[in-house]
Amino acid sequence: MEKTQIVYDDFAKVDIRIGRVLAVLPFERARHPAYKVEVDFGPLGRKWSSAQITSYKAEDLVGSLVACVINMPPRNIAGFNSEILILGARNTAGEVKLLTPTHEIEIGEAVF
Protein backbone atom coordinates (compact mmCIF):
# COMPACT_ATOMS: atom_id res chain seq x y z
CA MET A 1 0.00 0.00 0.00
CA GLU A 2 1.32 3.39 -0.97
CA LYS A 3 1.78 5.93 1.83
CA THR A 4 0.72 9.57 1.90
CA GLN A 5 2.71 11.79 -0.43
CA ILE A 6 5.37 13.97 1.20
CA VAL A 7 7.34 17.00 0.09
CA TYR A 8 11.11 17.02 -0.41
CA ASP A 9 11.66 18.89 2.87
CA ASP A 10 10.14 15.90 4.72
CA PHE A 11 12.54 13.48 3.01
CA ALA A 12 15.50 15.82 3.61
CA LYS A 13 15.02 15.37 7.38
CA VAL A 14 15.89 11.66 7.13
CA ASP A 15 19.63 11.07 7.61
CA ILE A 16 20.49 7.84 5.75
CA ARG A 17 24.15 6.80 5.99
CA ILE A 18 26.32 3.91 4.86
CA GLY A 19 27.84 1.84 7.64
CA ARG A 20 29.85 -1.35 8.00
CA VAL A 21 28.57 -4.20 10.16
CA LEU A 22 31.08 -4.92 12.97
CA ALA A 23 29.24 -7.44 15.12
CA VAL A 24 26.09 -9.53 15.00
CA LEU A 25 24.77 -11.07 18.22
CA PRO A 26 21.74 -13.24 18.91
CA PHE A 27 18.71 -11.43 20.34
CA GLU A 28 16.71 -14.09 22.16
CA ARG A 29 14.40 -11.59 23.93
CA ALA A 30 13.09 -10.11 20.66
CA ARG A 31 9.42 -10.85 19.89
CA HIS A 32 10.29 -11.72 16.28
CA PRO A 33 13.57 -13.41 15.26
CA ALA A 34 16.24 -10.69 15.24
CA TYR A 35 19.90 -9.89 15.79
CA LYS A 36 21.65 -7.17 17.76
CA VAL A 37 23.85 -5.50 15.13
CA GLU A 38 26.74 -3.07 15.71
CA VAL A 39 27.41 -0.76 12.76
CA ASP A 40 30.42 1.53 12.26
CA PHE A 41 29.79 4.91 10.62
CA GLY A 42 33.42 6.10 10.75
CA PRO A 43 33.56 9.71 11.98
CA LEU A 44 29.93 9.44 13.18
CA GLY A 45 30.78 6.59 15.55
CA ARG A 46 29.35 3.15 16.17
CA LYS A 47 25.67 2.45 16.77
CA TRP A 48 23.52 -0.58 17.58
CA SER A 49 20.31 -1.84 15.99
CA SER A 50 17.78 -4.59 16.57
CA ALA A 51 17.30 -6.01 13.08
CA GLN A 52 14.99 -8.73 11.78
CA ILE A 53 17.53 -9.95 9.24
CA THR A 54 17.83 -13.57 10.38
CA SER A 55 17.52 -14.82 6.80
CA TYR A 56 21.27 -14.08 6.79
CA LYS A 57 23.83 -16.01 8.82
CA ALA A 58 25.36 -13.74 11.46
CA GLU A 59 28.90 -14.43 10.27
CA ASP A 60 27.97 -13.51 6.68
CA LEU A 61 26.76 -10.06 7.77
CA VAL A 62 30.01 -9.02 9.49
CA GLY A 63 31.97 -6.70 7.19
CA SER A 64 29.04 -5.90 4.90
CA LEU A 65 27.94 -2.38 4.02
CA VAL A 66 24.40 -1.36 4.98
CA ALA A 67 22.18 1.70 4.54
CA CYS A 68 20.76 3.00 7.84
CA VAL A 69 18.59 5.80 9.17
CA ILE A 70 20.71 7.30 11.94
CA ASN A 71 18.65 10.28 13.16
CA MET A 72 15.66 8.56 14.73
CA PRO A 73 15.37 8.56 18.53
CA PRO A 74 16.62 5.37 20.21
CA ARG A 75 13.97 2.72 20.80
CA ASN A 76 13.83 0.23 23.66
CA ILE A 77 13.16 -3.19 22.17
CA ALA A 78 12.88 -5.96 24.78
CA GLY A 79 15.36 -4.16 27.03
CA PHE A 80 17.81 -3.38 24.21
CA ASN A 81 18.51 0.21 23.06
CA SER A 82 18.17 0.23 19.25
CA GLU A 83 19.76 3.46 17.97
CA ILE A 84 19.43 3.12 14.18
CA LEU A 85 17.20 1.55 11.55
CA ILE A 86 18.96 -0.77 9.11
CA LEU A 87 17.10 -0.56 5.79
CA GLY A 88 15.78 -3.62 4.00
CA ALA A 89 12.84 -4.96 2.02
CA ARG A 90 10.95 -8.26 1.96
CA ASN A 91 11.42 -10.51 -1.05
CA THR A 92 8.70 -12.75 -2.51
CA ALA A 93 9.62 -15.47 0.04
CA GLY A 94 8.97 -13.00 2.88
CA GLU A 95 12.64 -12.73 3.88
CA VAL A 96 14.07 -9.32 4.77
CA LYS A 97 16.94 -8.47 2.42
CA LEU A 98 19.30 -5.58 3.15
CA LEU A 99 19.58 -2.49 0.98
CA THR A 100 23.31 -2.36 0.28
CA PRO A 101 25.54 -0.37 -2.08
CA THR A 102 26.71 -2.18 -5.21
CA HIS A 103 30.12 -0.48 -4.98
CA GLU A 104 32.51 0.22 -2.13
CA ILE A 105 31.44 3.43 -0.36
CA GLU A 106 33.20 5.22 2.51
CA ILE A 107 31.44 4.51 5.77
CA GLY A 108 29.54 7.50 7.10
CA GLU A 109 28.64 8.77 3.61
CA ALA A 110 25.12 10.15 3.18
CA VAL A 111 22.52 8.57 0.92
CA PHE A 112 20.53 11.09 -1.13
PyMOL commands that place a pseudoatom at each C-alpha (Angstrom):
pseudoatom trace, name=CA, resn=MET, resi=1, chain=A, elem=C, hetatm=0, pos=[0.000, 0.000, 0.000]
pseudoatom trace, name=CA, resn=GLU, resi=2, chain=A, elem=C, hetatm=0, pos=[1.324, 3.390, -0.971]
pseudoatom trace, name=CA, resn=LYS, resi=3, chain=A, elem=C, hetatm=0, pos=[1.785, 5.926, 1.833]
pseudoatom trace, name=CA, resn=THR, resi=4, chain=A, elem=C, hetatm=0, pos=[0.716, 9.566, 1.895]
pseudoatom trace, name=CA, resn=GLN, resi=5, chain=A, elem=C, hetatm=0, pos=[2.715, 11.792, -0.434]
pseudoatom trace, name=CA, resn=ILE, resi=6, chain=A, elem=C, hetatm=0, pos=[5.374, 13.975, 1.202]
pseudoatom trace, name=CA, resn=VAL, resi=7, chain=A, elem=C, hetatm=0, pos=[7.336, 16.999, 0.088]
pseudoatom trace, name=CA, resn=TYR, resi=8, chain=A, elem=C, hetatm=0, pos=[11.108, 17.018, -0.413]
pseudoatom trace, name=CA, resn=ASP, resi=9, chain=A, elem=C, hetatm=0, pos=[11.659, 18.887, 2.873]
pseudoatom trace, name=CA, resn=ASP, resi=10, chain=A, elem=C, hetatm=0, pos=[10.143, 15.900, 4.723]
pseudoatom trace, name=CA, resn=PHE, resi=11, chain=A, elem=C, hetatm=0, pos=[12.540, 13.479, 3.015]
pseudoatom trace, name=CA, resn=ALA, resi=12, chain=A, elem=C, hetatm=0, pos=[15.497, 15.817, 3.612]
pseudoatom trace, name=CA, resn=LYS, resi=13, chain=A, elem=C, hetatm=0, pos=[15.017, 15.369, 7.378]
pseudoatom trace, name=CA, resn=VAL, resi=14, chain=A, elem=C, hetatm=0, pos=[15.892, 11.656, 7.128]
pseudoatom trace, name=CA, resn=ASP, resi=15, chain=A, elem=C, hetatm=0, pos=[19.635, 11.067, 7.613]
pseudoatom trace, name=CA, resn=ILE, resi=16, chain=A, elem=C, hetatm=0, pos=[20.494, 7.843, 5.751]
pseudoatom trace, name=CA, resn=ARG, resi=17, chain=A, elem=C, hetatm=0, pos=[24.148, 6.804, 5.990]
pseudoatom trace, name=CA, resn=ILE, resi=18, chain=A, elem=C, hetatm=0, pos=[26.324, 3.914, 4.856]
pseudoatom trace, name=CA, resn=GLY, resi=19, chain=A, elem=C, hetatm=0, pos=[27.835, 1.842, 7.640]
pseudoatom trace, name=CA, resn=ARG, resi=20, chain=A, elem=C, hetatm=0, pos=[29.850, -1.352, 7.996]
pseudoatom trace, name=CA, resn=VAL, resi=21, chain=A, elem=C, hetatm=0, pos=[28.569, -4.198, 10.165]
pseudoatom trace, name=CA, resn=LEU, resi=22, chain=A, elem=C, hetatm=0, pos=[31.083, -4.917, 12.966]
pseudoatom trace, name=CA, resn=ALA, resi=23, chain=A, elem=C, hetatm=0, pos=[29.243, -7.441, 15.115]
pseudoatom trace, name=CA, resn=VAL, resi=24, chain=A, elem=C, hetatm=0, pos=[26.085, -9.534, 14.996]
pseudoatom trace, name=CA, resn=LEU, resi=25, chain=A, elem=C, hetatm=0, pos=[24.769, -11.071, 18.216]
pseudoatom trace, name=CA, resn=PRO, resi=26, chain=A, elem=C, hetatm=0, pos=[21.736, -13.243, 18.911]
pseudoatom trace, name=CA, resn=PHE, resi=27, chain=A, elem=C, hetatm=0, pos=[18.712, -11.427, 20.341]
pseudoatom trace, name=CA, resn=GLU, resi=28, chain=A, elem=C, hetatm=0, pos=[16.714, -14.089, 22.164]
pseudoatom trace, name=CA, resn=ARG, resi=29, chain=A, elem=C, hetatm=0, pos=[14.396, -11.592, 23.930]
pseudoatom trace, name=CA, resn=ALA, resi=30, chain=A, elem=C, hetatm=0, pos=[13.087, -10.114, 20.663]
pseudoatom trace, name=CA, resn=ARG, resi=31, chain=A, elem=C, hetatm=0, pos=[9.416, -10.847, 19.894]
pseudoatom trace, name=CA, resn=HIS, resi=32, chain=A, elem=C, hetatm=0, pos=[10.292, -11.719, 16.284]
pseudoatom trace, name=CA, resn=PRO, resi=33, chain=A, elem=C, hetatm=0, pos=[13.567, -13.413, 15.256]
pseudoatom trace, name=CA, resn=ALA, resi=34, chain=A, elem=C, hetatm=0, pos=[16.245, -10.687, 15.240]
pseudoatom trace, name=CA, resn=TYR, resi=35, chain=A, elem=C, hetatm=0, pos=[19.898, -9.889, 15.790]
pseudoatom trace, name=CA, resn=LYS, resi=36, chain=A, elem=C, hetatm=0, pos=[21.654, -7.167, 17.756]
pseudoatom trace, name=CA, resn=VAL, resi=37, chain=A, elem=C, hetatm=0, pos=[23.848, -5.498, 15.130]
pseudoatom trace, name=CA, resn=GLU, resi=38, chain=A, elem=C, hetatm=0, pos=[26.738, -3.069, 15.715]
pseudoatom trace, name=CA, resn=VAL, resi=39, chain=A, elem=C, hetatm=0, pos=[27.406, -0.755, 12.762]
pseudoatom trace, name=CA, resn=ASP, resi=40, chain=A, elem=C, hetatm=0, pos=[30.422, 1.526, 12.256]
pseudoatom trace, name=CA, resn=PHE, resi=41, chain=A, elem=C, hetatm=0, pos=[29.792, 4.915, 10.624]
pseudoatom trace, name=CA, resn=GLY, resi=42, chain=A, elem=C, hetatm=0, pos=[33.416, 6.105, 10.747]
pseudoatom trace, name=CA, resn=PRO, resi=43, chain=A, elem=C, hetatm=0, pos=[33.556, 9.715, 11.982]
pseudoatom trace, name=CA, resn=LEU, resi=44, chain=A, elem=C, hetatm=0, pos=[29.925, 9.437, 13.177]
pseudoatom trace, name=CA, resn=GLY, resi=45, chain=A, elem=C, hetatm=0, pos=[30.782, 6.593, 15.552]
pseudoatom trace, name=CA, resn=ARG, resi=46, chain=A, elem=C, hetatm=0, pos=[29.354, 3.149, 16.175]
pseudoatom trace, name=CA, resn=LYS, resi=47, chain=A, elem=C, hetatm=0, pos=[25.674, 2.452, 16.769]
pseudoatom trace, name=CA, resn=TRP, resi=48, chain=A, elem=C, hetatm=0, pos=[23.517, -0.584, 17.579]
pseudoatom trace, name=CA, resn=SER, resi=49, chain=A, elem=C, hetatm=0, pos=[20.315, -1.845, 15.990]
pseudoatom trace, name=CA, resn=SER, resi=50, chain=A, elem=C, hetatm=0, pos=[17.782, -4.586, 16.571]
pseudoatom trace, name=CA, resn=ALA, resi=51, chain=A, elem=C, hetatm=0, pos=[17.305, -6.009, 13.079]
pseudoatom trace, name=CA, resn=GLN, resi=52, chain=A, elem=C, hetatm=0, pos=[14.987, -8.729, 11.776]
pseudoatom trace, name=CA, resn=ILE, resi=53, chain=A, elem=C, hetatm=0, pos=[17.528, -9.953, 9.243]
pseudoatom trace, name=CA, resn=THR, resi=54, chain=A, elem=C, hetatm=0, pos=[17.831, -13.568, 10.384]
pseudoatom trace, name=CA, resn=SER, resi=55, chain=A, elem=C, hetatm=0, pos=[17.515, -14.819, 6.798]
pseudoatom trace, name=CA, resn=TYR, resi=56, chain=A, elem=C, hetatm=0, pos=[21.271, -14.080, 6.792]
pseudoatom trace, name=CA, resn=LYS, resi=57, chain=A, elem=C, hetatm=0, pos=[23.833, -16.015, 8.815]
pseudoatom trace, name=CA, resn=ALA, resi=58, chain=A, elem=C, hetatm=0, pos=[25.355, -13.739, 11.459]
pseudoatom trace, name=CA, resn=GLU, resi=59, chain=A, elem=C, hetatm=0, pos=[28.903, -14.426, 10.270]
pseudoatom trace, name=CA, resn=ASP, resi=60, chain=A, elem=C, hetatm=0, pos=[27.972, -13.507, 6.679]
pseudoatom trace, name=CA, resn=LEU, resi=61, chain=A, elem=C, hetatm=0, pos=[26.765, -10.060, 7.770]
pseudoatom trace, name=CA, resn=VAL, resi=62, chain=A, elem=C, hetatm=0, pos=[30.007, -9.020, 9.489]
pseudoatom trace, name=CA, resn=GLY, resi=63, chain=A, elem=C, hetatm=0, pos=[31.968, -6.703, 7.188]
pseudoatom trace, name=CA, resn=SER, resi=64, chain=A, elem=C, hetatm=0, pos=[29.043, -5.901, 4.904]
pseudoatom trace, name=CA, resn=LEU, resi=65, chain=A, elem=C, hetatm=0, pos=[27.943, -2.376, 4.018]
pseudoatom trace, name=CA, resn=VAL, resi=66, chain=A, elem=C, hetatm=0, pos=[24.403, -1.357, 4.983]
pseudoatom trace, name=CA, resn=ALA, resi=67, chain=A, elem=C, hetatm=0, pos=[22.184, 1.699, 4.540]
pseudoatom trace, name=CA, resn=CYS, resi=68, chain=A, elem=C, hetatm=0, pos=[20.761, 2.998, 7.835]
pseudoatom trace, name=CA, resn=VAL, resi=69, chain=A, elem=C, hetatm=0, pos=[18.589, 5.803, 9.166]
pseudoatom trace, name=CA, resn=ILE, resi=70, chain=A, elem=C, hetatm=0, pos=[20.708, 7.304, 11.942]
pseudoatom trace, name=CA, resn=ASN, resi=71, chain=A, elem=C, hetatm=0, pos=[18.654, 10.277, 13.156]
pseudoatom trace, name=CA, resn=MET, resi=72, chain=A, elem=C, hetatm=0, pos=[15.657, 8.559, 14.734]
pseudoatom trace, name=CA, resn=PRO, resi=73, chain=A, elem=C, hetatm=0, pos=[15.372, 8.564, 18.528]
pseudoatom trace, name=CA, resn=PRO, resi=74, chain=A, elem=C, hetatm=0, pos=[16.616, 5.368, 20.210]
pseudoatom trace, name=CA, resn=ARG, resi=75, chain=A, elem=C, hetatm=0, pos=[13.973, 2.720, 20.802]
pseudoatom trace, name=CA, resn=ASN, resi=76, chain=A, elem=C, hetatm=0, pos=[13.833, 0.230, 23.662]
pseudoatom trace, name=CA, resn=ILE, resi=77, chain=A, elem=C, hetatm=0, pos=[13.155, -3.192, 22.169]
pseudoatom trace, name=CA, resn=ALA, resi=78, chain=A, elem=C, hetatm=0, pos=[12.875, -5.964, 24.776]
pseudoatom trace, name=CA, resn=GLY, resi=79, chain=A, elem=C, hetatm=0, pos=[15.356, -4.156, 27.034]
pseudoatom trace, name=CA, resn=PHE, resi=80, chain=A, elem=C, hetatm=0, pos=[17.807, -3.385, 24.206]
pseudoatom trace, name=CA, resn=ASN, resi=81, chain=A, elem=C, hetatm=0, pos=[18.511, 0.207, 23.063]
pseudoatom trace, name=CA, resn=SER, resi=82, chain=A, elem=C, hetatm=0, pos=[18.165, 0.226, 19.254]
pseudoatom trace, name=CA, resn=GLU, resi=83, chain=A, elem=C, hetatm=0, pos=[19.755, 3.462, 17.974]
pseudoatom trace, name=CA, resn=ILE, resi=84, chain=A, elem=C, hetatm=0, pos=[19.430, 3.124, 14.181]
pseudoatom trace, name=CA, resn=LEU, resi=85, chain=A, elem=C, hetatm=0, pos=[17.201, 1.555, 11.551]
pseudoatom trace, name=CA, resn=ILE, resi=86, chain=A, elem=C, hetatm=0, pos=[18.956, -0.767, 9.109]
pseudoatom trace, name=CA, resn=LEU, resi=87, chain=A, elem=C, hetatm=0, pos=[17.101, -0.559, 5.786]
pseudoatom trace, name=CA, resn=GLY, resi=88, chain=A, elem=C, hetatm=0, pos=[15.785, -3.620, 3.996]
pseudoatom trace, name=CA, resn=ALA, resi=89, chain=A, elem=C, hetatm=0, pos=[12.840, -4.960, 2.021]
pseudoatom trace, name=CA, resn=ARG, resi=90, chain=A, elem=C, hetatm=0, pos=[10.951, -8.264, 1.961]
pseudoatom trace, name=CA, resn=ASN, resi=91, chain=A, elem=C, hetatm=0, pos=[11.423, -10.505, -1.052]
pseudoatom trace, name=CA, resn=THR, resi=92, chain=A, elem=C, hetatm=0, pos=[8.703, -12.755, -2.506]
pseudoatom trace, name=CA, resn=ALA, resi=93, chain=A, elem=C, hetatm=0, pos=[9.618, -15.472, 0.041]
pseudoatom trace, name=CA, resn=GLY, resi=94, chain=A, elem=C, hetatm=0, pos=[8.969, -13.003, 2.885]
pseudoatom trace, name=CA, resn=GLU, resi=95, chain=A, elem=C, hetatm=0, pos=[12.641, -12.729, 3.876]
pseudoatom trace, name=CA, resn=VAL, resi=96, chain=A, elem=C, hetatm=0, pos=[14.066, -9.325, 4.767]
pseudoatom trace, name=CA, resn=LYS, resi=97, chain=A, elem=C, hetatm=0, pos=[16.944, -8.467, 2.423]
pseudoatom trace, name=CA, resn=LEU, resi=98, chain=A, elem=C, hetatm=0, pos=[19.298, -5.585, 3.148]
pseudoatom trace, name=CA, resn=LEU, resi=99, chain=A, elem=C, hetatm=0, pos=[19.583, -2.492, 0.985]
pseudoatom trace, name=CA, resn=THR, resi=100, chain=A, elem=C, hetatm=0, pos=[23.310, -2.362, 0.278]
pseudoatom trace, name=CA, resn=PRO, resi=101, chain=A, elem=C, hetatm=0, pos=[25.543, -0.374, -2.082]
pseudoatom trace, name=CA, resn=THR, resi=102, chain=A, elem=C, hetatm=0, pos=[26.707, -2.179, -5.213]
pseudoatom trace, name=CA, resn=HIS, resi=103, chain=A, elem=C, hetatm=0, pos=[30.118, -0.477, -4.982]
pseudoatom trace, name=CA, resn=GLU, resi=104, chain=A, elem=C, hetatm=0, pos=[32.514, 0.219, -2.127]
pseudoatom trace, name=CA, resn=ILE, resi=105, chain=A, elem=C, hetatm=0, pos=[31.440, 3.428, -0.361]
pseudoatom trace, name=CA, resn=GLU, resi=106, chain=A, elem=C, hetatm=0, pos=[33.204, 5.219, 2.507]
pseudoatom trace, name=CA, resn=ILE, resi=107, chain=A, elem=C, hetatm=0, pos=[31.439, 4.512, 5.771]
pseudoatom trace, name=CA, resn=GLY, resi=108, chain=A, elem=C, hetatm=0, pos=[29.539, 7.498, 7.099]
pseudoatom trace, name=CA, resn=GLU, resi=109, chain=A, elem=C, hetatm=0, pos=[28.638, 8.772, 3.609]
pseudoatom trace, name=CA, resn=ALA, resi=110, chain=A, elem=C, hetatm=0, pos=[25.117, 10.150, 3.182]
pseudoatom trace, name=CA, resn=VAL, resi=111, chain=A, elem=C, hetatm=0, pos=[22.521, 8.574, 0.918]
pseudoatom trace, name=CA, resn=PHE, resi=112, chain=A, elem=C, hetatm=0, pos=[20.529, 11.087, -1.133]
for i in range(1, 112): cmd.bond("trace and resi %d" % i, "trace and resi %d" % (i + 1))
show_as sticks, trace
zoom trace
